[in-house]
């Protein structure tokens, strides 16, 4: 969900106000970068996905039904673009060792490395939940998966991070 100021920007952007749209994109740029990097693990591909997302959002903003869900709508477009880029990269056989995430992120390097070791399905859920602040219901809608699947993936990701990053074994 967004605030009233953001809702006003979305309304203006829907009326094809380029300044309002630019302000919206700048507002969400860091969020988009985190999500794209969680999927693609590469700065250049993340930048391409963000650029494609911005273009699609501008072209299709009139299809947005509820302005309060702009960020959710935009994030879904971004995720689809990331998957498309990754699929084309895999087809070209360019899937070599991933480039190190950029240093501009506020997370420490060890945590980045631990997150990189998570399967993508866990990494994206963790990023949306912890970095982007989405609720479990919203993540389920964005990823088109059941709420219980989101909860399970969060649990398993936390367990793996606790085990691999912190060296904690939980006893059941």
DRENKOLKOL-239559 format. One record per atom (N, C-alpha, C): atom name; x negated, y negated, z negated. Coordinates in nm, 3 decimals. Example, Ala and Ser with C-alpha at 12.3 -4.5 7.8 and 13.67 -1.06 7.14 Angstrom:
// residues 2
[r 'N' [-1.319 0.569 -0.780]]
[r 'CA' [-1.230 0.450 -0.780]]
[r 'C' [-1.320 0.330 -0.780]]
[r 'N' [-1.285 0.225 -0.708]]
[r 'CA' [-1.367 0.106 -0.714]]
[r 'C' [-1.290 -0.003 -0.787]]
//
This chain:
// residues 172
[r 'N' [-0.084 0.119 0.000]]
[r 'CA' [0.000 0.000 0.000]]
[r 'C' [-0.088 -0.125 0.000]]
[r 'N' [-0.029 -0.235 0.045]]
[r 'CA' [-0.101 -0.360 0.058]]
[r 'C' [-0.035 -0.468 -0.024]]
[r 'N' [-0.101 -0.583 -0.031]]
[r 'CA' [-0.044 -0.697 -0.101]]
[r 'C' [0.036 -0.784 -0.007]]
[r 'N' [0.102 -0.886 -0.063]]
[r 'CA' [0.186 -0.975 0.017]]
[r 'C' [0.105 -1.054 0.120]]
[r 'N' [-0.016 -1.095 0.082]]
[r 'CA' [-0.100 -1.168 0.177]]
[r 'C' [-0.137 -1.084 0.297]]
[r 'N' [-0.166 -0.958 0.271]]
[r 'CA' [-0.199 -0.866 0.380]]
[r 'C' [-0.076 -0.840 0.466]]
[r 'N' [0.039 -0.825 0.403]]
[r 'CA' [0.164 -0.805 0.479]]
[r 'C' [0.189 -0.922 0.574]]
[r 'N' [0.161 -1.045 0.529]]
[r 'CA' [0.178 -1.162 0.615]]
[r 'C' [0.081 -1.158 0.734]]
[r 'N' [-0.042 -1.113 0.709]]
[r 'CA' [-0.138 -1.099 0.819]]
[r 'C' [-0.088 -0.997 0.920]]
[r 'N' [-0.032 -0.887 0.872]]
[r 'CA' [0.019 -0.783 0.962]]
[r 'C' [0.135 -0.839 1.045]]
[r 'N' [0.224 -0.913 0.982]]
[r 'CA' [0.336 -0.974 1.055]]
[r 'C' [0.284 -1.064 1.168]]
[r 'N' [0.186 -1.147 1.134]]
[r 'CA' [0.128 -1.237 1.235]]
[r 'C' [0.059 -1.158 1.345]]
[r 'N' [-0.013 -1.053 1.306]]
[r 'CA' [-0.083 -0.971 1.406]]
[r 'C' [0.017 -0.902 1.499]]
[r 'N' [0.130 -0.860 1.445]]
[r 'CA' [0.234 -0.798 1.527]]
[r 'C' [0.289 -0.897 1.630]]
[r 'N' [0.280 -1.026 1.598]]
[r 'CA' [0.321 -1.130 1.693]]
[r 'C' [0.204 -1.170 1.784]]
[r 'N' [0.102 -1.084 1.788]]
[r 'CA' [-0.016 -1.102 1.873]]
[r 'C' [-0.101 -1.224 1.836]]
[r 'N' [-0.111 -1.254 1.707]]
[r 'CA' [-0.198 -1.361 1.658]]
[r 'C' [-0.339 -1.303 1.644]]
[r 'N' [-0.432 -1.340 1.733]]
[r 'CA' [-0.566 -1.280 1.730]]
[r 'C' [-0.644 -1.313 1.603]]
[r 'N' [-0.622 -1.431 1.546]]
[r 'CA' [-0.693 -1.468 1.423]]
[r 'C' [-0.649 -1.382 1.305]]
[r 'N' [-0.519 -1.358 1.295]]
[r 'CA' [-0.468 -1.274 1.187]]
[r 'C' [-0.517 -1.131 1.204]]
[r 'N' [-0.518 -1.083 1.328]]
[r 'CA' [-0.565 -0.946 1.353]]
[r 'C' [-0.714 -0.934 1.318]]
[r 'N' [-0.792 -1.032 1.357]]
[r 'CA' [-0.936 -1.031 1.326]]
[r 'C' [-0.957 -1.031 1.175]]
[r 'N' [-0.880 -1.110 1.104]]
[r 'CA' [-0.892 -1.115 0.958]]
[r 'C' [-0.856 -0.979 0.896]]
[r 'N' [-0.753 -0.915 0.949]]
[r 'CA' [-0.715 -0.781 0.901]]
[r 'C' [-0.829 -0.681 0.921]]
[r 'N' [-0.888 -0.683 1.038]]
[r 'CA' [-0.995 -0.589 1.069]]
[r 'C' [-1.117 -0.614 0.981]]
[r 'N' [-1.147 -0.740 0.955]]
[r 'CA' [-1.259 -0.771 0.866]]
[r 'C' [-1.230 -0.727 0.724]]
[r 'N' [-1.105 -0.738 0.684]]
[r 'CA' [-1.063 -0.697 0.551]]
[r 'C' [-1.084 -0.547 0.529]]
[r 'N' [-1.060 -0.468 0.634]]
[r 'CA' [-1.067 -0.322 0.622]]
[r 'C' [-1.193 -0.260 0.683]]
[r 'N' [-1.287 -0.340 0.725]]
[r 'CA' [-1.406 -0.288 0.794]]
[r 'C' [-1.485 -0.189 0.707]]
[r 'N' [-1.511 -0.224 0.584]]
[r 'CA' [-1.588 -0.135 0.495]]
[r 'C' [-1.513 -0.004 0.472]]
[r 'N' [-1.382 -0.013 0.454]]
[r 'CA' [-1.301 0.108 0.435]]
[r 'C' [-1.308 0.197 0.559]]
[r 'N' [-1.297 0.136 0.676]]
[r 'CA' [-1.303 0.215 0.800]]
[r 'C' [-1.440 0.281 0.814]]
[r 'N' [-1.544 0.207 0.780]]
[r 'CA' [-1.680 0.261 0.791]]
[r 'C' [-1.696 0.384 0.701]]
[r 'N' [-1.650 0.376 0.579]]
[r 'CA' [-1.663 0.489 0.486]]
[r 'C' [-1.592 0.614 0.539]]
[r 'N' [-1.470 0.595 0.589]]
[r 'CA' [-1.393 0.708 0.641]]
[r 'C' [-1.462 0.767 0.763]]
[r 'N' [-1.503 0.682 0.856]]
[r 'CA' [-1.568 0.731 0.978]]
[r 'C' [-1.699 0.803 0.945]]
[r 'N' [-1.775 0.749 0.853]]
[r 'CA' [-1.902 0.811 0.816]]
[r 'C' [-1.879 0.945 0.745]]
[r 'N' [-1.772 0.956 0.669]]
[r 'CA' [-1.741 1.082 0.601]]
[r 'C' [-1.712 1.193 0.701]]
[r 'N' [-1.658 1.158 0.816]]
[r 'CA' [-1.628 1.258 0.918]]
[r 'C' [-1.745 1.280 1.013]]
[r 'N' [-1.804 1.172 1.060]]
[r 'CA' [-1.904 1.182 1.166]]
[r 'C' [-2.048 1.194 1.117]]
[r 'N' [-2.075 1.144 0.996]]
[r 'CA' [-2.209 1.151 0.937]]
[r 'C' [-2.317 1.087 1.025]]
[r 'N' [-2.279 0.982 1.097]]
[r 'CA' [-2.370 0.918 1.189]]
[r 'C' [-2.324 0.774 1.210]]
[r 'N' [-2.413 0.679 1.188]]
[r 'CA' [-2.378 0.537 1.198]]
[r 'C' [-2.328 0.496 1.337]]
[r 'N' [-2.397 0.543 1.441]]
[r 'CA' [-2.359 0.503 1.578]]
[r 'C' [-2.222 0.556 1.615]]
[r 'N' [-2.196 0.682 1.584]]
[r 'CA' [-2.065 0.739 1.614]]
[r 'C' [-1.956 0.673 1.530]]
[r 'N' [-1.987 0.642 1.405]]
[r 'CA' [-1.890 0.573 1.319]]
[r 'C' [-1.857 0.436 1.378]]
[r 'N' [-1.957 0.365 1.427]]
[r 'CA' [-1.934 0.233 1.489]]
[r 'C' [-1.847 0.247 1.614]]
[r 'N' [-1.872 0.350 1.694]]
[r 'CA' [-1.791 0.374 1.813]]
[r 'C' [-1.645 0.402 1.776]]
[r 'N' [-1.626 0.485 1.673]]
[r 'CA' [-1.490 0.519 1.629]]
[r 'C' [-1.417 0.395 1.579]]
[r 'N' [-1.488 0.311 1.505]]
[r 'CA' [-1.427 0.188 1.452]]
[r 'C' [-1.390 0.095 1.567]]
[r 'N' [-1.479 0.081 1.663]]
[r 'CA' [-1.452 -0.005 1.777]]
[r 'C' [-1.330 0.044 1.855]]
[r 'N' [-1.323 0.174 1.880]]
[r 'CA' [-1.207 0.232 1.949]]
[r 'C' [-1.080 0.211 1.868]]
[r 'N' [-1.089 0.226 1.737]]
[r 'CA' [-0.973 0.209 1.649]]
[r 'C' [-0.922 0.066 1.654]]
[r 'N' [-1.011 -0.029 1.649]]
[r 'CA' [-0.972 -0.170 1.655]]
[r 'C' [-0.898 -0.199 1.786]]
[r 'N' [-0.950 -0.147 1.895]]
[r 'CA' [-0.885 -0.168 2.025]]
[r 'C' [-0.745 -0.107 2.027]]
[r 'N' [-0.732 0.016 1.982]]
[r 'CA' [-0.601 0.084 1.982]]
[r 'C' [-0.504 0.011 1.889]]
[r 'N' [-0.553 -0.031 1.772]]
[r 'CA' [-0.466 -0.104 1.679]]
[r 'C' [-0.413 -0.232 1.743]]
[r 'N' [-0.498 -0.304 1.812]]
[r 'CA' [-0.455 -0.428 1.877]]
[r 'C' [-0.352 -0.399 1.986]]
[r 'N' [-0.379 -0.295 2.065]]
[r 'CA' [-0.289 -0.262 2.175]]
[r 'C' [-0.155 -0.206 2.126]]
[r 'N' [-0.156 -0.135 2.013]]
[r 'CA' [-0.037 -0.062 1.969]]
[r 'C' [0.026 -0.117 1.842]]
[r 'N' [-0.018 -0.233 1.795]]
[r 'CA' [0.033 -0.284 1.667]]
[r 'C' [0.184 -0.304 1.670]]
[r 'N' [0.239 -0.328 1.788]]
[r 'CA' [0.384 -0.344 1.797]]
[r 'C' [0.460 -0.215 1.770]]
[r 'N' [0.390 -0.099 1.770]]
[r 'CA' [0.455 0.029 1.740]]
[r 'C' [0.459 0.058 1.590]]
[r 'N' [0.389 -0.022 1.511]]
[r 'CA' [0.388 -0.005 1.366]]
[r 'C' [0.528 -0.033 1.312]]
[r 'N' [0.587 0.067 1.248]]
[r 'CA' [0.725 0.055 1.202]]
[r 'C' [0.737 -0.022 1.071]]
[r 'N' [0.651 0.011 0.974]]
[r 'CA' [0.661 -0.053 0.842]]
[r 'C' [0.528 -0.122 0.812]]
[r 'N' [0.534 -0.254 0.799]]
[r 'CA' [0.411 -0.330 0.784]]
[r 'C' [0.333 -0.294 0.658]]
[r 'N' [0.400 -0.247 0.554]]
[r 'CA' [0.330 -0.213 0.429]]
[r 'C' [0.241 -0.090 0.446]]
[r 'N' [0.259 -0.015 0.554]]
[r 'CA' [0.177 0.103 0.579]]
[r 'C' [0.072 0.080 0.687]]
[r 'N' [0.036 -0.046 0.710]]
[r 'CA' [-0.063 -0.077 0.813]]
[r 'C' [-0.194 -0.001 0.790]]
[r 'N' [-0.245 -0.005 0.667]]
[r 'CA' [-0.374 0.060 0.640]]
[r 'C' [-0.365 0.210 0.663]]
[r 'N' [-0.258 0.272 0.625]]
[r 'CA' [-0.238 0.415 0.647]]
[r 'C' [-0.234 0.445 0.797]]
[r 'N' [-0.160 0.364 0.870]]
[r 'CA' [-0.148 0.378 1.016]]
[r 'C' [-0.284 0.363 1.082]]
[r 'N' [-0.357 0.259 1.044]]
[r 'CA' [-0.490 0.233 1.099]]
[r 'C' [-0.587 0.347 1.066]]
[r 'N' [-0.580 0.398 0.943]]
[r 'CA' [-0.671 0.506 0.901]]
[r 'C' [-0.641 0.633 0.980]]
[r 'N' [-0.516 0.661 1.007]]
[r 'CA' [-0.480 0.779 1.087]]
[r 'C' [-0.537 0.766 1.228]]
[r 'N' [-0.528 0.649 1.287]]
[r 'CA' [-0.586 0.625 1.420]]
[r 'C' [-0.736 0.647 1.415]]
[r 'N' [-0.801 0.594 1.311]]
[r 'CA' [-0.945 0.608 1.295]]
[r 'C' [-0.985 0.755 1.284]]
[r 'N' [-0.914 0.830 1.202]]
[r 'CA' [-0.946 0.972 1.185]]
[r 'C' [-0.932 1.046 1.318]]
[r 'N' [-0.826 1.017 1.393]]
[r 'CA' [-0.810 1.080 1.525]]
[r 'C' [-0.925 1.045 1.619]]
[r 'N' [-0.968 0.920 1.617]]
[r 'CA' [-1.082 0.878 1.701]]
[r 'C' [-1.209 0.951 1.658]]
[r 'N' [-1.229 0.965 1.528]]
[r 'CA' [-1.348 1.036 1.478]]
[r 'C' [-1.349 1.181 1.525]]
[r 'N' [-1.234 1.246 1.514]]
[r 'CA' [-1.227 1.386 1.558]]
[r 'C' [-1.252 1.398 1.709]]
[r 'N' [-1.202 1.302 1.784]]
[r 'CA' [-1.222 1.304 1.929]]
[r 'C' [-1.371 1.285 1.962]]
[r 'N' [-1.436 1.193 1.895]]
[r 'CA' [-1.579 1.171 1.917]]
[r 'C' [-1.659 1.294 1.878]]
[r 'N' [-1.625 1.352 1.763]]
[r 'CA' [-1.699 1.471 1.719]]
[r 'C' [-1.679 1.586 1.816]]
[r 'N' [-1.559 1.602 1.865]]
[r 'CA' [-1.531 1.710 1.961]]
[r 'C' [-1.611 1.691 2.090]]
[r 'N' [-1.617 1.569 2.140]]
[r 'CA' [-1.694 1.544 2.263]]
[r 'C' [-1.843 1.561 2.238]]
[r 'N' [-1.889 1.524 2.120]]
[r 'CA' [-2.030 1.542 2.085]]
[r 'C' [-2.064 1.691 2.079]]
[r 'N' [-1.976 1.771 2.020]]
[r 'CA' [-1.999 1.915 2.012]]
[r 'C' [-2.002 1.977 2.151]]
[r 'N' [-1.913 1.932 2.239]]
[r 'CA' [-1.910 1.985 2.375]]
[r 'C' [-2.039 1.956 2.449]]
[r 'N' [-2.098 1.841 2.421]]
[r 'CA' [-2.222 1.804 2.489]]
[r 'C' [-2.344 1.872 2.427]]
[r 'N' [-2.323 1.940 2.317]]
[r 'CA' [-2.434 2.010 2.254]]
[r 'C' [-2.530 1.918 2.182]]
[r 'N' [-2.485 1.799 2.149]]
[r 'CA' [-2.572 1.702 2.083]]
[r 'C' [-2.564 1.710 1.932]]
[r 'N' [-2.503 1.812 1.879]]
[r 'CA' [-2.484 1.822 1.735]]
[r 'C' [-2.612 1.875 1.671]]
[r 'N' [-2.707 1.783 1.657]]
[r 'CA' [-2.833 1.818 1.594]]
[r 'C' [-2.823 1.782 1.447]]
[r 'N' [-2.932 1.774 1.379]]
[r 'CA' [-2.929 1.735 1.239]]
[r 'C' [-2.871 1.595 1.227]]
[r 'N' [-2.784 1.578 1.127]]
[r 'CA' [-2.716 1.450 1.109]]
[r 'C' [-2.814 1.343 1.066]]
[r 'N' [-2.786 1.224 1.117]]
[r 'CA' [-2.864 1.107 1.077]]
[r 'C' [-2.829 1.071 0.933]]
[r 'N' [-2.924 1.020 0.863]]
[r 'CA' [-2.902 0.979 0.723]]
[r 'C' [-2.805 0.862 0.719]]
[r 'N' [-2.704 0.865 0.633]]
[r 'CA' [-2.613 0.750 0.621]]
[r 'C' [-2.690 0.623 0.586]]
[r 'N' [-2.638 0.509 0.630]]
[r 'CA' [-2.710 0.383 0.612]]
[r 'C' [-2.721 0.343 0.465]]
[r 'N' [-2.819 0.262 0.437]]
[r 'CA' [-2.848 0.222 0.300]]
[r 'C' [-2.752 0.115 0.249]]
[r 'N' [-2.664 0.063 0.335]]
[r 'CA' [-2.575 -0.044 0.290]]
[r 'C' [-2.463 0.007 0.200]]
[r 'N' [-2.446 0.137 0.196]]
[r 'CA' [-2.343 0.195 0.109]]
[r 'C' [-2.388 0.184 -0.036]]
[r 'N' [-2.292 0.164 -0.128]]
[r 'CA' [-2.330 0.144 -0.267]]
[r 'C' [-2.356 0.273 -0.344]]
[r 'N' [-2.327 0.387 -0.283]]
[r 'CA' [-2.353 0.513 -0.350]]
[r 'C' [-2.503 0.544 -0.347]]
[r 'N' [-2.551 0.618 -0.446]]
[r 'CA' [-2.692 0.651 -0.444]]
[r 'C' [-2.719 0.763 -0.344]]
[r 'N' [-2.843 0.776 -0.305]]
[r 'CA' [-2.882 0.869 -0.201]]
[r 'C' [-2.853 1.014 -0.238]]
[r 'N' [-2.874 1.052 -0.361]]
[r 'CA' [-2.849 1.190 -0.402]]
[r 'C' [-2.701 1.227 -0.389]]
[r 'N' [-2.614 1.135 -0.426]]
[r 'CA' [-2.471 1.161 -0.413]]
[r 'C' [-2.433 1.169 -0.266]]
[r 'N' [-2.491 1.085 -0.182]]
[r 'CA' [-2.465 1.092 -0.039]]
[r 'C' [-2.505 1.228 0.016]]
[r 'N' [-2.619 1.275 -0.028]]
[r 'CA' [-2.666 1.405 0.019]]
[r 'C' [-2.572 1.516 -0.029]]
[r 'N' [-2.527 1.508 -0.152]]
[r 'CA' [-2.434 1.608 -0.205]]
[r 'C' [-2.302 1.603 -0.128]]
[r 'N' [-2.252 1.483 -0.099]]
[r 'CA' [-2.129 1.470 -0.021]]
[r 'C' [-2.148 1.526 0.119]]
[r 'N' [-2.265 1.505 0.176]]
[r 'CA' [-2.292 1.556 0.311]]
[r 'C' [-2.290 1.709 0.315]]
[r 'N' [-2.318 1.772 0.203]]
[r 'CA' [-2.317 1.918 0.198]]
[r 'C' [-2.176 1.976 0.188]]
[r 'N' [-2.079 1.892 0.152]]
[r 'CA' [-1.941 1.938 0.145]]
[r 'C' [-1.888 1.963 0.286]]
[r 'N' [-1.800 2.062 0.299]]
[r 'CA' [-1.730 2.080 0.426]]
[r 'C' [-1.653 1.952 0.454]]
[r 'N' [-1.633 1.924 0.581]]
[r 'CA' [-1.565 1.801 0.619]]
[r 'C' [-1.427 1.789 0.558]]
[r 'N' [-1.353 1.900 0.550]]
[r 'CA' [-1.217 1.893 0.497]]
[r 'C' [-1.216 1.846 0.352]]
[r 'N' [-1.323 1.876 0.278]]
[r 'CA' [-1.334 1.829 0.140]]
[r 'C' [-1.388 1.686 0.135]]
[r 'N' [-1.485 1.657 0.221]]
[r 'CA' [-1.548 1.524 0.223]]
[r 'C' [-1.447 1.415 0.258]]
[r 'N' [-1.361 1.440 0.358]]
[r 'CA' [-1.266 1.337 0.399]]
[r 'C' [-1.162 1.312 0.289]]
[r 'N' [-1.117 1.418 0.222]]
[r 'CA' [-1.020 1.401 0.113]]
[r 'C' [-1.083 1.324 -0.003]]
[r 'N' [-1.206 1.357 -0.036]]
[r 'CA' [-1.277 1.285 -0.144]]
[r 'C' [-1.293 1.137 -0.109]]
[r 'N' [-1.330 1.110 0.015]]
[r 'CA' [-1.351 0.971 0.058]]
[r 'C' [-1.219 0.893 0.053]]
[r 'N' [-1.112 0.952 0.105]]
[r 'CA' [-0.984 0.883 0.104]]
[r 'C' [-0.934 0.860 -0.039]]
[r 'N' [-0.956 0.957 -0.126]]
[r 'CA' [-0.907 0.945 -0.264]]
[r 'C' [-0.992 0.851 -0.348]]
[r 'N' [-1.123 0.874 -0.350]]
[r 'CA' [-1.210 0.797 -0.440]]
[r 'C' [-1.258 0.665 -0.381]]
[r 'N' [-1.297 0.665 -0.255]]
[r 'CA' [-1.351 0.542 -0.197]]
[r 'C' [-1.241 0.448 -0.149]]
[r 'N' [-1.137 0.506 -0.089]]
[r 'CA' [-1.033 0.423 -0.030]]
[r 'C' [-0.914 0.401 -0.122]]
[r 'N' [-0.902 0.480 -0.227]]
[r 'CA' [-0.796 0.461 -0.324]]
[r 'C' [-0.658 0.508 -0.281]]
[r 'N' [-0.652 0.595 -0.181]]
[r 'CA' [-0.522 0.649 -0.141]]
[r 'C' [-0.472 0.747 -0.246]]
[r 'N' [-0.340 0.754 -0.260]]
[r 'CA' [-0.277 0.852 -0.348]]
[r 'C' [-0.268 0.985 -0.275]]
[r 'N' [-0.249 1.091 -0.348]]
[r 'CA' [-0.243 1.225 -0.290]]
[r 'C' [-0.133 1.233 -0.184]]
[r 'N' [-0.017 1.174 -0.211]]
[r 'CA' [0.093 1.174 -0.114]]
[r 'C' [0.052 1.106 0.017]]
[r 'N' [-0.017 0.993 0.005]]
[r 'CA' [-0.060 0.920 0.124]]
[r 'C' [-0.163 1.000 0.204]]
[r 'N' [-0.256 1.064 0.135]]
[r 'CA' [-0.357 1.146 0.203]]
[r 'C' [-0.289 1.260 0.278]]
[r 'N' [-0.191 1.321 0.215]]
[r 'CA' [-0.118 1.431 0.281]]
[r 'C' [-0.052 1.381 0.410]]
[r 'N' [0.006 1.263 0.406]]
[r 'CA' [0.068 1.207 0.527]]
[r 'C' [-0.036 1.174 0.634]]
[r 'N' [-0.145 1.112 0.592]]
[r 'CA' [-0.250 1.074 0.687]]
[r 'C' [-0.307 1.196 0.757]]
[r 'N' [-0.335 1.301 0.682]]
[r 'CA' [-0.400 1.420 0.736]]
[r 'C' [-0.301 1.525 0.788]]
[r 'N' [-0.172 1.499 0.768]]
[r 'CA' [-0.068 1.594 0.811]]
[r 'C' [-0.087 1.732 0.748]]
[r 'N' [-0.108 1.732 0.618]]
[r 'CA' [-0.122 1.856 0.542]]
[r 'C' [-0.035 1.846 0.418]]
[r 'N' [0.000 1.961 0.358]]
[r 'CA' [0.082 1.955 0.236]]
[r 'C' [0.008 1.888 0.119]]
[r 'N' [0.085 1.830 0.031]]
[r 'CA' [0.031 1.764 -0.089]]
[r 'C' [-0.053 1.863 -0.170]]
[r 'N' [-0.005 1.987 -0.182]]
[r 'CA' [-0.079 2.088 -0.259]]
[r 'C' [-0.215 2.119 -0.197]]
[r 'N' [-0.225 2.109 -0.065]]
[r 'CA' [-0.354 2.131 0.002]]
[r 'C' [-0.452 2.019 -0.033]]
[r 'N' [-0.402 1.896 -0.038]]
[r 'CA' [-0.486 1.783 -0.077]]
[r 'C' [-0.538 1.806 -0.219]]
[r 'N' [-0.449 1.844 -0.309]]
[r 'CA' [-0.488 1.867 -0.448]]
[r 'C' [-0.593 1.978 -0.458]]
[r 'N' [-0.573 2.086 -0.384]]
[r 'CA' [-0.667 2.197 -0.385]]
[r 'C' [-0.803 2.154 -0.331]]
[r 'N' [-0.802 2.079 -0.224]]
[r 'CA' [-0.929 2.034 -0.165]]
[r 'C' [-1.004 1.940 -0.259]]
[r 'N' [-0.931 1.852 -0.326]]
[r 'CA' [-0.994 1.764 -0.424]]
[r 'C' [-1.057 1.846 -0.536]]
[r 'N' [-0.983 1.943 -0.587]]
[r 'CA' [-1.032 2.028 -0.695]]
[r 'C' [-1.159 2.103 -0.652]]
[r 'N' [-1.153 2.164 -0.535]]
[r 'CA' [-1.268 2.242 -0.487]]
[r 'C' [-1.389 2.153 -0.458]]
[r 'N' [-1.365 2.035 -0.406]]
[r 'CA' [-1.475 1.943 -0.380]]
[r 'C' [-1.541 1.899 -0.510]]
[r 'N' [-1.458 1.868 -0.610]]
[r 'CA' [-1.513 1.830 -0.741]]
[r 'C' [-1.594 1.944 -0.801]]
[r 'N' [-1.543 2.065 -0.790]]
[r 'CA' [-1.614 2.182 -0.841]]
[r 'C' [-1.750 2.198 -0.772]]
[r 'N' [-1.750 2.185 -0.640]]
[r 'CA' [-1.875 2.201 -0.565]]
[r 'C' [-1.974 2.091 -0.600]]
[r 'N' [-1.926 1.968 -0.611]]
[r 'CA' [-2.015 1.858 -0.650]]
[r 'C' [-2.068 1.879 -0.791]]
[r 'N' [-1.983 1.923 -0.882]]
[r 'CA' [-2.027 1.948 -1.020]]
[r 'C' [-2.136 2.055 -1.023]]
[r 'N' [-2.118 2.156 -0.942]]
[r 'CA' [-2.213 2.267 -0.937]]
[r 'C' [-2.342 2.226 -0.866]]
[r 'N' [-2.330 2.166 -0.748]]
[r 'CA' [-2.448 2.135 -0.666]]
[r 'C' [-2.520 2.007 -0.707]]
[r 'N' [-2.443 1.905 -0.742]]
[r 'CA' [-2.503 1.775 -0.772]]
[r 'C' [-2.544 1.763 -0.918]]
[r 'N' [-2.456 1.806 -1.006]]
[r 'CA' [-2.483 1.792 -1.149]]
[r 'C' [-2.534 1.920 -1.213]]
[r 'N' [-2.529 2.034 -1.142]]
[r 'CA' [-2.576 2.160 -1.196]]
[r 'C' [-2.485 2.216 -1.304]]
[r 'N' [-2.357 2.180 -1.300]]
[r 'CA' [-2.261 2.224 -1.401]]
[r 'C' [-2.183 2.344 -1.347]]
[r 'N' [-2.181 2.450 -1.422]]
[r 'CA' [-2.098 2.567 -1.389]]
[r 'C' [-1.981 2.567 -1.486]]
[r 'N' [-1.862 2.571 -1.432]]
[r 'CA' [-1.744 2.576 -1.520]]
[r 'C' [-1.714 2.721 -1.553]]
[r 'N' [-1.681 2.742 -1.677]]
[r 'CA' [-1.645 2.877 -1.722]]
[r 'C' [-1.494 2.884 -1.736]]
[r 'N' [-1.439 2.981 -1.670]]
[r 'CA' [-1.293 2.995 -1.672]]
[r 'C' [-1.252 3.105 -1.766]]
//
